[in-house]
Amino acid sequence: MSKEEHKKPCNSSMARDQKEIEELGKEMEHLNTNKQVKEEGHQPDPEQHRPKSAQ
């Protein structure tokens, strides 16, 4: 990969290719669920979106 391909974007962005999607998926597999975070006595991240049916 060239240096240009390894450059990290300045802001949030979508994955650039299938390989990056697969790598992100592997990283997310190791994240705790909100339930696990609560069981550890921590506060999970707030909900960022609620479906209109739940409002």
MODELLER restraints for C-alpha pairs under 7 A, 6 or more apart:
rsr = mdl.restraints
at = mdl.atoms
rsr.add(forms.Gaussian(group=physical.xy_distance, feature=features.Distance(at['CA:15:A'], at['CA:21:A']), mean=5.78, stdev=0.5))
rsr.add(forms.Gaussian(group=physical.xy_distance, feature=features.Distance(at['CA:34:A'], at['CA:44:A']), mean=5.52, stdev=0.5))
rsr.add(forms.Gaussian(group=physical.xy_distance, feature=features.Distance(at['CA:37:A'], at['CA:43:A']), mean=6.76, stdev=0.5))
rsr.add(forms.Gaussian(group=physical.xy_distance, feature=features.Distance(at['CA:37:A'], at['CA:44:A']), mean=6.02, stdev=0.5))
rsr.add(forms.Gaussian(group=physical.xy_distance, feature=features.Distance(at['CA:38:A'], at['CA:44:A']), mean=6.67, stdev=0.5))
